[in-house]
């Protein structure tokens, strides 16, 4: 066990052991090797045992047993600012919102009343969520905090064949399975090795093979100076391209941590951006007790933009989360200064301002997280990118 991580409960260890047996069996069936992307898929999404499909409490602070906090969990002001951008897209397309990977349901519970307050309540709010456990939590959150919108919310098992409206994806792309790659300056004939997963003495280990096919093509397009190690998410590109094919009119708003390609694969990031999250601690061992940690990697926003553009969408904007939220009027949404007993600032105001600081501070989420908008048939400029648009940097 990693020395600085809390000791998991016995049932959590048992679930991880069961998942490890499934992974080992798949490695054996694959001739002693699976791609890291397949390993990550099993670790996160294996039915009943993967990180997102098991019963563990993922979202929330350390008091609730969660592993990490997302922006919507910090303050409802995040959803209220985002609502202004969503409303602009709905007005130019159709009154439909699709949220991909809705987490705890907090964003939906705050976004729906915020849109209603703007006079843009959607006729339908669809949540694309494959985890039954998370669906149940989302339904409970909505029932507790936005029961008046129960009639317009529905859950999807798959993407609609066609849609018009606004799709929102907050921290979705970073958790999509990614391939691990090593650019070699000597050993591999192609110069690129795929870092997959095998077994040695019953332990999960990295096993390398020459990269091929779409992964090799993608790797050859990355401007690295070998030797270099990093990640390439073919799944994120394919998902964006598939959404683009299905979007008739409207826009996708994707919010995540990541960088343009030339920054993501900078020499200083040799080793990659793969990180694991467990009980508000970050570690770098994706093989530690599979199924108990979230596994993520930074998003290549250049690849996201290319996938949408190649599928016929326009890149409507790209900027930092701080710029986006400020453009959407986040500062205007802060509560009016109030004074409590003894002349002190009220606790609720302090909490709101503290949360906003986390959302927009360059040392917190403000610069780490980016927002990209891809759309069809939506006139610009979009509100969230009115100042500080960085499309040119992609």
C-alpha positions as CSV (number, residue, x, y, z in Angstrom):
1,X,0.0,0.0,0.0
2,X,1.1,3.6,-0.6
3,X,2.3,4.9,2.7
4,X,0.4,8.2,2.6
5,X,-3.0,6.8,1.5
6,X,-5.8,6.0,4.0
7,X,-6.3,2.3,4.7
8,X,-9.3,1.0,2.6
9,X,-12.1,-0.9,4.3
10,X,-12.1,-4.7,4.0
11,X,-15.1,-4.7,1.6
12,X,-13.3,-2.2,-0.6
13,X,-10.2,-4.4,-0.7
14,X,-12.3,-7.4,-1.5
15,X,-14.0,-5.6,-4.4
16,X,-10.5,-4.6,-5.7
17,X,-9.3,-8.1,-5.4
18,X,-12.3,-9.3,-7.5
19,X,-11.6,-6.7,-10.1
20,X,-7.9,-7.6,-10.2
21,X,-8.9,-11.2,-11.0
22,X,-11.0,-10.0,-13.9
23,X,-8.1,-7.9,-15.2
24,X,-5.6,-10.8,-14.8
25,X,-7.9,-13.1,-16.7
26,X,-8.2,-10.6,-19.5
27,X,-4.4,-10.2,-19.6
28,X,-4.1,-14.0,-19.9
29,X,-6.7,-14.2,-22.7
30,X,-4.8,-11.4,-24.5
31,X,-1.5,-13.4,-24.5
32,X,-0.1,-11.6,-21.5
33,X,-0.9,-8.1,-22.5
34,X,-3.7,-5.5,-22.7
35,X,-3.5,-1.8,-23.6
36,X,-3.4,0.7,-20.8
37,X,-6.6,2.1,-22.2
38,X,-8.3,-1.2,-21.7
39,X,-6.9,-1.5,-18.2
40,X,-8.1,2.0,-17.4
41,X,-11.6,1.1,-18.8
42,X,-11.8,-1.9,-16.5
43,X,-10.5,-0.1,-13.5
44,X,-13.0,2.7,-13.9
45,X,-16.0,1.1,-15.5
46,X,-16.1,-2.7,-15.0
47,X,-19.7,-3.5,-14.1
48,X,-20.2,-3.4,-10.3
49,X,-16.5,-3.2,-9.5
50,X,-15.0,-0.3,-11.5
51,X,-14.4,3.0,-9.8
52,X,-17.4,4.7,-11.4
53,X,-19.7,1.7,-11.5
54,X,-19.1,0.4,-8.0
55,X,-20.9,1.7,-4.9
56,X,-18.2,3.9,-3.4
57,X,-18.9,7.5,-2.6
58,X,-16.7,9.4,-5.2
59,X,-17.8,13.1,-5.2
60,X,-17.6,15.3,-2.1
61,X,-15.2,16.6,0.5
62,X,-13.2,14.4,3.0
63,X,-16.0,14.7,5.5
64,X,-18.4,12.8,3.3
65,X,-15.8,10.2,2.3
66,X,-15.5,11.5,-1.2
67,X,-12.3,11.3,-3.3
68,X,-12.4,14.8,-5.0
69,X,-14.5,17.9,-5.4
70,X,-15.7,19.1,-8.8
71,X,-16.6,22.7,-9.5
72,X,-20.4,22.2,-9.2
73,X,-19.8,20.8,-5.7
74,X,-18.1,23.9,-4.5
75,X,-20.9,26.4,-5.0
76,X,-24.2,26.9,-7.0
77,X,-22.7,30.1,-8.4
78,X,-20.8,27.9,-10.9
79,X,-24.0,26.6,-12.4
80,X,-25.6,30.0,-12.3
81,X,-22.8,31.5,-14.4
82,X,-22.7,28.5,-16.7
83,X,-26.5,28.9,-17.2
84,X,-26.0,32.2,-19.0
85,X,-23.9,30.5,-21.6
86,X,-26.2,27.5,-21.9
87,X,-29.2,29.8,-22.3
88,X,-27.5,31.6,-25.3
89,X,-27.0,28.2,-27.0
90,X,-30.6,27.0,-26.3
91,X,-32.0,30.3,-27.7
92,X,-30.1,29.6,-30.9
93,X,-31.0,26.0,-31.2
94,X,-33.6,24.0,-29.2
95,X,-34.7,23.8,-25.5
96,X,-32.7,20.6,-24.8
97,X,-29.8,20.1,-22.4
98,X,-27.8,16.9,-22.4
99,X,-25.3,16.5,-19.5
100,X,-22.7,13.8,-20.0
101,X,-21.4,12.2,-16.8
102,X,-23.5,14.1,-14.3
103,X,-21.5,13.0,-11.2
104,X,-23.5,13.5,-8.0
105,X,-26.2,15.4,-9.9
106,X,-25.3,18.7,-8.3
107,X,-24.8,20.6,-11.6
108,X,-28.2,19.5,-12.9
109,X,-29.9,20.5,-9.6
110,X,-28.4,24.0,-9.8
111,X,-28.4,24.5,-13.6
112,X,-32.1,23.8,-14.0
113,X,-33.4,26.5,-11.6
114,X,-30.8,28.9,-12.9
115,X,-32.0,28.4,-16.5
116,X,-35.6,28.8,-15.3
117,X,-34.7,32.1,-13.6
118,X,-33.3,33.3,-17.0
119,X,-36.6,32.4,-18.7
120,X,-34.8,29.5,-20.6
121,X,-36.0,26.4,-18.7
122,X,-35.3,23.4,-21.0
123,X,-38.2,21.2,-22.1
124,X,-35.9,18.2,-21.6
125,X,-32.8,17.7,-19.5
126,X,-31.2,14.4,-20.4
127,X,-28.4,12.8,-18.4
128,X,-26.0,10.4,-20.2
129,X,-24.9,8.1,-17.3
130,X,-24.0,4.5,-17.5
131,X,-23.5,3.9,-13.8
132,X,-26.6,2.7,-12.0
133,X,-25.2,3.8,-8.6
134,X,-24.5,7.3,-9.9
135,X,-28.0,7.5,-11.6
136,X,-29.5,6.7,-8.2
137,X,-27.5,9.4,-6.5
138,X,-28.3,12.0,-9.2
139,X,-32.0,11.2,-8.9
140,X,-31.7,11.7,-5.1
141,X,-29.9,15.0,-5.5
142,X,-32.5,16.3,-7.9
143,X,-35.4,15.2,-5.7
144,X,-33.8,17.0,-2.8
145,X,-32.8,20.2,-4.5
146,X,-34.8,20.6,-7.7
147,X,-38.0,18.5,-7.3
148,X,-40.0,20.9,-9.5
149,X,-38.0,19.8,-12.5
150,X,-38.5,16.1,-12.1
151,X,-40.8,15.9,-15.1
152,X,-38.2,17.1,-17.6
153,X,-35.3,15.0,-16.5
154,X,-34.5,11.6,-18.1
155,X,-31.5,9.3,-18.2
156,X,-30.0,8.0,-21.4
157,X,-28.2,4.7,-21.9
158,X,-26.6,5.9,-25.1
159,X,-26.2,9.1,-27.2
160,X,-29.3,10.1,-29.1
161,X,-29.1,9.5,-32.9
162,X,-29.6,13.2,-33.5
163,X,-30.0,16.2,-31.2
164,X,-30.4,20.0,-31.2
165,X,-29.5,22.0,-28.1
166,X,-26.6,22.2,-25.6
167,X,-24.5,19.4,-24.4
168,X,-22.5,20.0,-21.2
169,X,-19.6,17.8,-20.2
170,X,-17.9,18.8,-16.9
171,X,-14.8,16.6,-16.2
172,X,-15.8,13.9,-18.6
173,X,-12.9,13.8,-21.1
174,X,-10.1,13.4,-18.4
175,X,-11.6,10.1,-17.2
176,X,-11.9,8.5,-20.7
177,X,-9.5,5.6,-21.2
178,X,-6.1,6.8,-22.5
179,X,-3.3,5.0,-24.2
180,X,0.2,5.2,-22.6
181,X,3.0,5.8,-25.0
182,X,6.8,6.1,-25.0
183,X,8.6,7.9,-27.8
184,X,11.9,6.1,-28.2
185,X,15.0,7.6,-29.8
186,X,16.6,4.2,-30.4
187,X,15.0,0.9,-29.7
188,X,11.7,0.8,-31.6
189,X,11.6,0.5,-35.4
190,X,8.7,3.1,-35.5
191,X,10.2,5.1,-32.7
192,X,7.0,4.7,-30.7
193,X,6.2,2.1,-28.1
194,X,2.8,1.5,-26.5
195,X,3.0,1.0,-22.8
196,X,0.5,-1.8,-22.0
197,X,-0.2,-3.9,-18.9
198,X,1.0,-7.4,-18.1
199,X,1.6,-9.6,-15.1
200,X,4.9,-10.5,-13.4
201,X,4.8,-12.7,-10.3
202,X,1.1,-11.9,-9.9
203,X,1.6,-8.2,-10.0
204,X,0.5,-5.7,-12.6
205,X,3.4,-4.3,-14.5
206,X,4.1,-2.1,-17.6
207,X,4.9,-4.1,-20.7
208,X,5.8,-2.3,-23.9
209,X,5.1,-3.2,-27.5
210,X,5.5,-1.3,-30.8
211,X,2.7,1.1,-31.4
212,X,0.5,0.5,-34.5
213,X,-2.5,1.8,-36.4
214,X,-4.4,4.8,-35.2
215,X,-2.3,5.2,-32.1
216,X,0.9,5.2,-34.1
217,X,-0.5,7.8,-36.5
218,X,-1.6,10.0,-33.5
219,X,1.8,9.6,-31.8
220,X,3.6,10.6,-34.9
221,X,1.6,13.8,-35.0
222,X,2.7,14.8,-31.5
223,X,5.6,17.3,-31.4
224,X,7.8,15.6,-28.8
225,X,11.5,15.4,-28.4
226,X,12.4,11.7,-27.7
227,X,12.9,10.0,-25.4
228,X,9.5,11.0,-23.9
229,X,6.6,9.4,-22.1
230,X,3.0,10.6,-22.2
231,X,-0.6,9.7,-23.0
232,X,-2.9,9.8,-26.0
233,X,-6.7,9.5,-25.6
234,X,-8.1,8.0,-28.8
235,X,-11.4,7.5,-26.9
236,X,-11.8,11.2,-26.2
237,X,-11.3,12.1,-29.9
238,X,-13.7,9.4,-31.0
239,X,-16.4,10.5,-28.5
240,X,-16.2,14.1,-29.6
241,X,-16.3,13.1,-33.3
242,X,-19.4,10.9,-32.7
243,X,-21.2,13.7,-30.8
244,X,-20.3,16.1,-33.7
245,X,-21.9,13.7,-36.2
246,X,-25.1,13.6,-34.1
247,X,-25.3,17.4,-33.4
248,X,-27.7,19.0,-35.9
249,X,-27.7,22.5,-34.3
250,X,-26.4,23.8,-31.0
251,X,-23.1,23.5,-29.2
252,X,-21.1,21.3,-26.9
253,X,-19.5,22.9,-23.8
254,X,-16.7,20.8,-22.5
255,X,-14.9,21.8,-19.3
256,X,-11.9,19.9,-18.1
257,X,-8.3,20.2,-17.1
258,X,-5.8,20.1,-19.9
259,X,-3.7,22.1,-22.4
260,X,-3.2,22.7,-26.1
261,X,-1.0,20.0,-27.7
262,X,2.2,22.0,-27.8
263,X,2.0,22.7,-24.1
264,X,0.7,19.3,-23.0
265,X,3.7,17.5,-24.6
266,X,6.3,20.1,-23.4
267,X,9.7,18.5,-22.4
268,X,9.0,19.5,-18.8
269,X,5.9,17.1,-18.8
270,X,8.0,14.1,-19.8
271,X,6.4,11.2,-17.8
272,X,2.9,12.2,-18.7
273,X,0.0,13.6,-16.8
274,X,-1.6,10.4,-15.5
275,X,-2.8,10.9,-11.9
276,X,-4.9,8.9,-9.5
277,X,-7.3,10.3,-6.8
278,X,-8.2,8.6,-3.5
279,X,-9.7,10.4,-0.5
280,X,-8.5,13.8,-1.6
281,X,-5.0,12.6,-2.1
282,X,-3.2,12.4,-5.4
283,X,-0.9,9.5,-6.2
284,X,0.7,8.2,-9.4
285,X,0.3,4.4,-9.2
286,X,-2.7,3.3,-11.4
287,X,-2.0,-0.3,-10.4
288,X,-2.7,0.4,-6.7
289,X,-5.8,-1.5,-5.7
290,X,-7.7,-1.3,-9.0
291,X,-11.2,0.1,-8.7
292,X,-10.5,2.2,-5.6
293,X,-8.9,5.3,-7.2
294,X,-10.0,7.6,-9.9
295,X,-7.6,7.6,-12.9
296,X,-7.3,10.7,-15.0
297,X,-5.1,12.4,-17.6
298,X,-4.9,15.9,-18.9
299,X,-7.0,16.6,-22.0
300,X,-5.3,17.4,-25.3
301,X,-7.6,20.3,-26.3
302,X,-6.0,20.5,-29.7
303,X,-7.1,17.0,-30.4
304,X,-10.6,17.8,-29.2
305,X,-10.8,20.8,-31.5
306,X,-9.5,18.8,-34.4
307,X,-12.0,16.0,-33.8
308,X,-14.9,18.4,-33.8
309,X,-13.7,20.5,-36.7
310,X,-13.0,17.4,-38.9
311,X,-16.6,16.2,-38.2
312,X,-18.0,19.5,-39.4
313,X,-18.3,21.6,-36.2
314,X,-17.0,25.1,-35.7
315,X,-14.7,25.8,-32.8
316,X,-16.7,28.6,-31.1
317,X,-14.3,29.3,-28.3
318,X,-11.5,28.1,-26.1
319,X,-10.4,29.8,-22.9
320,X,-9.5,29.2,-19.2
321,X,-12.3,28.5,-16.7
322,X,-11.5,31.8,-15.0
323,X,-12.1,33.8,-18.2
324,X,-15.2,31.8,-19.1
325,X,-16.9,32.3,-15.7
326,X,-15.9,36.0,-15.4
327,X,-17.3,36.5,-18.9
328,X,-20.5,34.8,-17.8
329,X,-20.9,37.3,-14.9
330,X,-19.7,35.2,-12.0
331,X,-18.6,38.2,-10.0
332,X,-22.1,39.7,-10.4
333,X,-23.7,36.6,-8.9
334,X,-21.8,36.9,-5.6
335,X,-24.2,37.8,-2.6
336,X,-24.4,41.4,-1.6
337,X,-22.0,42.1,1.3
338,X,-23.7,41.4,4.6
339,X,-22.7,41.9,8.2
340,X,-23.3,39.4,10.9
341,X,-23.2,39.7,14.7
342,X,-20.6,42.1,15.9
343,X,-20.0,43.6,12.5
344,X,-18.4,40.5,11.0
345,X,-18.9,39.4,7.4
346,X,-21.4,36.6,7.3
347,X,-20.3,33.0,7.1
348,X,-22.3,32.4,3.9
349,X,-20.6,35.3,2.2
350,X,-17.2,34.0,3.2
351,X,-18.0,30.6,1.9
352,X,-19.2,32.0,-1.4
353,X,-16.2,34.2,-1.9
354,X,-13.9,31.3,-1.0
355,X,-15.5,29.0,-3.5
356,X,-15.3,31.6,-6.2
357,X,-11.7,32.1,-5.5
358,X,-11.0,28.4,-6.0
359,X,-13.0,28.5,-9.3
360,X,-11.1,31.5,-10.8
361,X,-7.7,31.7,-9.1
362,X,-4.7,30.8,-11.4
363,X,-3.3,28.7,-8.6
364,X,-6.5,26.7,-8.2
365,X,-9.0,25.7,-10.9
366,X,-9.0,29.0,-12.8
367,X,-6.1,28.3,-15.1
368,X,-5.8,24.5,-14.8
369,X,-9.3,24.0,-16.2
370,X,-10.3,25.1,-19.7
371,X,-13.6,25.4,-21.6
372,X,-14.0,24.6,-25.2
373,X,-17.2,25.2,-27.3
374,X,-17.8,23.3,-30.5
375,X,-21.0,23.9,-32.4
376,X,-23.1,24.0,-35.5
377,X,-25.6,26.7,-36.6
378,X,-25.0,28.9,-33.5
379,X,-24.1,32.5,-34.2
380,X,-21.3,34.0,-32.3
381,X,-19.7,35.4,-30.4
382,X,-20.5,33.2,-27.4
383,X,-20.8,35.0,-24.1
384,X,-18.2,32.9,-22.2
385,X,-15.5,33.7,-24.8
386,X,-16.1,37.4,-25.3
387,X,-12.7,38.2,-23.7
388,X,-9.6,36.1,-23.5
389,X,-10.5,33.6,-26.3
390,X,-7.5,31.4,-27.0
391,X,-8.6,29.5,-30.1
392,X,-5.5,30.8,-31.7
393,X,-3.4,28.9,-29.2
394,X,-4.8,25.5,-30.2
